[in-house]
Amino acid sequence: MKLLSKKSLVFLACSSVLAASAQAANDKERVIVAFKPGNKAAIESAVAKAGGQKNVDLSRYNAMSITVPANALKGLKNNPNVEYVEADEKRHLMASEYEPNQPYGISQVQADLVSDAAAGNTKVCIIDSGYDLGHPDLQSAGVDGSYDSGTGNWYTDENSHGTHVAGTIAALANGTGVVGVLPNGNINLHIVKVFNADGWGYSSSLIAAADECAAAGANVINMSLGGDRGSKTEERAFGDLDSQGILSVAAAGNAGNTRHSYPASYDAVVSVAAVDEAKQVASFSQQTNQVELSGPGVAVLSSVPRGMGERSEVTVSNTAYDNLAMDGSAKGNASGALADCGIGDQACADAVGDICLIERGSISFAEKVQACEAGGGVGAIIYNNEPGVVSGTLGETVTSIPSVGISDVDGASLMNQLGASATVSVEDSDWAFFDGTSMATPHVVGVAALVWSHYSECSNGDIRSALASTAEDLGTAGRDDAYGYGLVQAKAAYDYLATNGCGGSDGGTDDGGDTSGPGNGNGKGNGKNK
């Protein structure tokens, strides 16, 4: 706020109303306008006269997304041809990068116990940030999508989130990288790119994307995304898709609270929570009365666009140690004798050609790495001063040596190995570990598609019920807000349908593929509690 002299007050009194009016005219709002049937042209005309523009045509729902001057909203709301006006809510990707751990999710959801030979019977639509077509671990056949003027080609991924999600669903069993829930290249994928590198979009874009999934013949929609406010138009859209026989699945949210996230919290959408390798609910996973199923969502290893991942290693005396690359670390591989550099608050003495072992604390990680460099060190290992592996960043500081963090326990162990041969490497990779309910969601989507491929005569409701009825009960007995009905189980759901059939009363018919291993039906009901 500017401070004005007394002489200015008279002018201010005369001009403040004009300034406020000009500001209101300049402020713009993005909203969804639902109009009465047959009045699309009238609303388009009203929007144009108000100086607005149409963003997304949602004619299927008698609605459109528009951007208009804020002072025009009242007139639109009072327009007799308008049903309602609501905010065009933002939708965000729900993941964060994490390293390191071992892949575990495929066996945890029993995907390795059910053949995907019949996967060609189903199609999964992934609404996300794109797909790295040509990735060594992802299929090229059976994948399609469309171009969007706002986000670009579906077969590129500037964010990496969509490629990670796709890998969890369908990474190939080709001896490279990881395997997905459906690993043999039989599943049909349709990619709708609604997010760019920034990782957010609008509910209107999501509605249009979901409609595109339906038009492409999708059976299951993966939405590893969400926002904290619902939309009546969006809710109507997913209710319509449900009535068309499409199973929509979305991330419960990463805020670690009890607030609802959307679209996951609509009744027509399966809300997915995240668990870790020990089957404990993730600290970030939102816990609500709409959570229906759980999936692996902590330290999930999957594909990312080529070269966008990061792989780091620490070995001392041929023993490997868990570590995290410093965010912003230089890439490279360095070997040398392990040298004690204390807390790293000054140039590490006599560290020429050595790997610096530095304790966390007092100064920034960047300063510690610079101290190693100043002493001639070729790589830096920073060990924690509290439990767990150090996860740090160098910020904007540019360094020339690879740098990683390790745990306090491993740091104490390495202090007893000073002088031993050590290696530190930080390299680009085509895979990465991510956290998030975004990562849990494709496990559930993959299992749904896998099971449905064997029982294509079943409805989306039948599949949804089978997954809920056979989930591994975790936490409080029965359904709870943390885990929903529990951890999704592919083999148990397959066996349930084989025994009970689509309607839950008589046996179903397998459409192809072998299975083996135990079932695990727990007889829970389906449906969400409001």
Secondary structure in CASP SS format (residue, H / E / C, confidence):
PFRMAT SS
TARGET T0000
AUTHOR 0000-0000-0000
METHOD secondary structure of the structure
MODEL  1
M C 1.00
K C 1.00
L C 1.00
L C 1.00
S C 1.00
K H 1.00
K H 1.00
S H 1.00
L H 1.00
V H 1.00
F H 1.00
L H 1.00
A H 1.00
C H 1.00
S H 1.00
S H 1.00
V H 1.00
L H 1.00
A H 1.00
A H 1.00
S H 1.00
A H 1.00
Q H 1.00
A H 1.00
A H 1.00
N H 1.00
D C 1.00
K E 1.00
E E 1.00
R E 1.00
V E 1.00
I E 1.00
V E 1.00
A E 1.00
F E 1.00
K C 1.00
P C 1.00
G C 1.00
N C 1.00
K H 1.00
A H 1.00
A H 1.00
I H 1.00
E H 1.00
S H 1.00
A H 1.00
V H 1.00
A H 1.00
K H 1.00
A C 1.00
G C 1.00
G C 1.00
Q E 1.00
K E 1.00
N E 1.00
V E 1.00
D E 1.00
L E 1.00
S H 1.00
R H 1.00
Y H 1.00
N C 1.00
A E 1.00
M E 1.00
S E 1.00
I E 1.00
T E 1.00
V E 1.00
P E 1.00
A H 1.00
N H 1.00
A H 1.00
L H 1.00
K H 1.00
G H 1.00
L H 1.00
K H 1.00
N C 1.00
N C 1.00
P C 1.00
N C 1.00
V E 1.00
E E 1.00
Y E 1.00
V E 1.00
E E 1.00
A E 1.00
D C 1.00
E C 1.00
K E 1.00
R E 1.00
H E 1.00
L E 1.00
M C 1.00
A C 1.00
S E 1.00
E E 1.00
Y E 1.00
E C 1.00
P C 1.00
N C 1.00
Q C 1.00
P C 1.00
Y C 1.00
G H 1.00
I H 1.00
S H 1.00
Q H 1.00
V C 1.00
Q C 1.00
A H 1.00
D H 1.00
L H 1.00
V E 1.00
S C 1.00
D C 1.00
A C 1.00
A C 1.00
A H 1.00
G H 1.00
N H 1.00
T C 1.00
K E 1.00
V E 1.00
C E 1.00
I E 1.00
I E 1.00
D E 1.00
S C 1.00
G C 1.00
Y C 1.00
D C 1.00
L C 1.00
G C 1.00
H C 1.00
P C 1.00
D C 1.00
L C 1.00
Q C 1.00
S C 1.00
A C 1.00
G C 1.00
V E 1.00
D E 1.00
G E 1.00
S C 1.00
Y C 1.00
D E 1.00
S C 1.00
G C 1.00
T C 1.00
G E 1.00
N C 1.00
W C 1.00
Y C 1.00
T C 1.00
D C 1.00
E C 1.00
N C 1.00
S C 1.00
H H 1.00
G H 1.00
T H 1.00
H H 1.00
V H 1.00
A H 1.00
G H 1.00
T H 1.00
I H 1.00
A H 1.00
A C 1.00
L C 1.00
A C 1.00
N C 1.00
G C 1.00
T C 1.00
G C 1.00
V C 1.00
V C 1.00
G C 1.00
V C 1.00
L C 1.00
P C 1.00
N C 1.00
G C 1.00
N C 1.00
I C 1.00
N E 1.00
L E 1.00
H E 1.00
I E 1.00
V E 1.00
K E 1.00
V C 1.00
F C 1.00
N C 1.00
A C 1.00
D C 1.00
G C 1.00
W E 1.00
G E 1.00
Y E 1.00
S H 1.00
S H 1.00
S H 1.00
L H 1.00
I H 1.00
A H 1.00
A H 1.00
A H 1.00
D H 1.00
E H 1.00
C H 1.00
A H 1.00
A H 1.00
A C 1.00
G C 1.00
A C 1.00
N C 1.00
V E 1.00
I E 1.00
N E 1.00
M E 1.00
S C 1.00
L E 1.00
G E 1.00
G E 1.00
D C 1.00
R C 1.00
G C 1.00
S C 1.00
K H 1.00
T H 1.00
E H 1.00
E H 1.00
R H 1.00
A H 1.00
F H 1.00
G H 1.00
D H 1.00
L H 1.00
D H 1.00
S H 1.00
Q C 1.00
G C 1.00
I C 1.00
L E 1.00
S E 1.00
V E 1.00
A E 1.00
A E 1.00
A C 1.00
G C 1.00
N C 1.00
A C 1.00
G C 1.00
N C 1.00
T C 1.00
R C 1.00
H C 1.00
S C 1.00
Y E 1.00
P C 1.00
A C 1.00
S C 1.00
Y C 1.00
D C 1.00
A C 1.00
V E 1.00
V E 1.00
S E 1.00
V E 1.00
A E 1.00
A E 1.00
V E 1.00
D C 1.00
E C 1.00
A C 1.00
K C 1.00
Q C 1.00
V E 1.00
A C 1.00
S C 1.00
F C 1.00
S C 1.00
Q C 1.00
Q C 1.00
T C 1.00
N C 1.00
Q C 1.00
V E 1.00
E E 1.00
L E 1.00
S E 1.00
G E 1.00
P E 1.00
G C 1.00
V C 1.00
A C 1.00
V E 1.00
L E 1.00
S E 1.00
S E 1.00
V C 1.00
P C 1.00
R C 1.00
G C 1.00
M C 1.00
G E 1.00
E E 1.00
R E 1.00
S E 1.00
E E 1.00
V E 1.00
T E 1.00
V E 1.00
S C 1.00
N C 1.00
T E 1.00
A E 1.00
Y C 1.00
D C 1.00
N C 1.00
L E 1.00
A E 1.00
M C 1.00
D E 1.00
G C 1.00
S C 1.00
A C 1.00
K C 1.00
G E 1.00
N E 1.00
A E 1.00
S E 1.00
G E 1.00
A E 1.00
L E 1.00
A E 1.00
D E 1.00
C C 1.00
G C 1.00
I C 1.00
G C 1.00
D C 1.00
Q C 1.00
A C 1.00
C C 1.00
A C 1.00
D C 1.00
A C 1.00
V C 1.00
G C 1.00
D C 1.00
I E 1.00
C E 1.00
L E 1.00
I E 1.00
E E 1.00
R C 1.00
G C 1.00
S C 1.00
I C 1.00
S C 1.00
F H 1.00
A H 1.00
E H 1.00
K H 1.00
V H 1.00
Q H 1.00
A H 1.00
C H 1.00
E H 1.00
A H 1.00
G C 1.00
G C 1.00
G C 1.00
V C 1.00
G E 1.00
A E 1.00
I E 1.00
I E 1.00
Y E 1.00
N C 1.00
N C 1.00
E C 1.00
P C 1.00
G C 1.00
V E 1.00
V C 1.00
S C 1.00
G C 1.00
T E 1.00
L C 1.00
G C 1.00
E C 1.00
T C 1.00
V C 1.00
T C 1.00
S C 1.00
I C 1.00
P C 1.00
S E 1.00
V E 1.00
G E 1.00
I E 1.00
S E 1.00
D H 1.00
V H 1.00
D H 1.00
G H 1.00
A H 1.00
S H 1.00
L H 1.00
M H 1.00
N C 1.00
Q C 1.00
L C 1.00
G C 1.00
A C 1.00
S E 1.00
A E 1.00
T E 1.00
V E 1.00
S E 1.00
V E 1.00
E E 1.00
D E 1.00
S E 1.00
D C 1.00
W E 1.00
A E 1.00
F E 1.00
F E 1.00
D E 1.00
G C 1.00
T H 1.00
S H 1.00
M H 1.00
A H 1.00
T H 1.00
P H 1.00
H H 1.00
V H 1.00
V H 1.00
G H 1.00
V H 1.00
A H 1.00
A H 1.00
L H 1.00
V H 1.00
W H 1.00
S H 1.00
H H 1.00
Y C 1.00
S C 1.00
E C 1.00
C C 1.00
S C 1.00
N H 1.00
G H 1.00
D H 1.00
I H 1.00
R H 1.00
S H 1.00
A H 1.00
L H 1.00
A H 1.00
S H 1.00
T H 1.00
A C 1.00
E E 1.00
D C 1.00
L C 1.00
G C 1.00
T C 1.00
A C 1.00
G C 1.00
R C 1.00
D E 1.00
D C 1.00
A C 1.00
Y C 1.00
G E 1.00
Y C 1.00
G C 1.00
L E 1.00
V C 1.00
Q C 1.00
A H 1.00
K H 1.00
A H 1.00
A H 1.00
Y H 1.00
D H 1.00
Y H 1.00
L H 1.00
A H 1.00
T H 1.00
N H 1.00
G C 1.00
C C 1.00
G C 1.00
G C 1.00
S C 1.00
D C 1.00
G C 1.00
G C 1.00
T C 1.00
D C 1.00
D C 1.00
G C 1.00
G C 1.00
D C 1.00
T E 1.00
S C 1.00
G C 1.00
P C 1.00
G C 1.00
N C 1.00
G C 1.00
N C 1.00
G C 1.00
K C 1.00
G C 1.00
N C 1.00
G C 1.00
K C 1.00
N C 1.00
K C 1.00
END
